[in-house]
């Protein structure tokens, strides 16, 4: 069985978050007023998604380690 790669989120998720950040940064730099505020909110949400995806990756690594540890214990019995 091939072990999953938890180094980063799937490319589609990572690319979508990267695109959101880029678009939000461009709007914030180019526009004043209400649209700029919405862009700042979008940037904040996309940054939160990026942080959340990192937390999910960390949790997946932890679960993978627990599964490996359990597998080793069961093999030893």
Secondary structure, 3 states (H helix, E strand, C coil): CCCCCCCCCCHHHHHHHHHHHHHHHHHHHHCCCHHHHHHHHHHHHHHHHHHHHHHHHHHHHHHHHHHHHHHHHHHHC
